[in-house]
Amino acid sequence: AFSNLKGELEGALRKLEQPVSLESAHEAASTLSYSKIENERIVFDKISNVDGLEFLFVIAVGFDHPVSEGNKARSQIYRAITRSQMMFTLVNHSIPGGWLKFLSHVKLTEKV
């Protein structure tokens, strides 16, 4: 799933006018520089590879797991949230019996 998503994202980024590249967390950490960056970069990696690193924006994808697998999903979501400095977004997909199933019933209402 990780490599499929990476391939789709790389294909979409190639269509942009301004060049945007995908990098692993290791590549991003080893190329920190204060010089001018030629193109925009997106760090795309597994949560296990970003421990100790922080990013301005984090988008977490594919983190839900069945409740029967224990606290794996909760732990990974917490780790992803604590990697973000400004904004965190969780992109959920429906898994029967998953930790995030309750989100499919959340309704936002306008307060007057």
Summary of the structure (lengths in Angstrom):
residues: 112
radius of gyration: 16.5
end to end distance: 42.9
largest distance: 49.9
contacts: 235
relative contact order: 0.14
helix: 36%
strand: 22%
